[in-house]
Structure formats: C-alpha cells, structure tokens
Amino acid sequence: MNLQEHECVRHQSWWEYDAQRIPLCRVCDVCREEKLSGYRPEILRGYTQADVDEPIEDDY
C-alpha cells in the first residue's frame, strides 16, 4: 500500500495512542498495521527501567 496516497477519511478511522496516551497518528483498518510498524514496540506497549540503559528518574 502506498500510504502517501492513502486517505483514512475514506474509511472509518480513529487516533492511535502510545502507552502514555499521547496521540501518534490517525489510522483505519486498512493502514493501521503499516503506520504503527514505524514505532518502536516500547512506545506502543509502555516501558520500564528494564527497557532502558539509563535511569528514568534521577537518584537524589
């Protein structure tokens, strides 16, 4: 599929959000998988300290 020519307005569409509820992109059943494939899995499912090599919060 050529996403540059695809328009979700022709299909029922919705906003996809990351694990922190930040809107990522507008998708439909036709393009959802391809559009979300551009994001790292940690962004979509959430992440913990185990997923990163440095502290998330500073130690005080």
Steps between C-alpha positions, in 0.01 A plus 500: 500500500621849423428698817571829326190444286292335775238713671334369814206732439371243251482245781389510862809627681618574852801636686761253622675591825827396657519337844501846662178598314682737264337503155724348233307492175159458346439147370235275351472123456680530165811684618526439877761223493727677253485839674565356846790290371706821490491529880718310744302234693590664833318814394180308429500263800679713757840448654671455833847556637592157360448633145748787527874523566481809720283608793158636410506731805804654665608347832509761771 
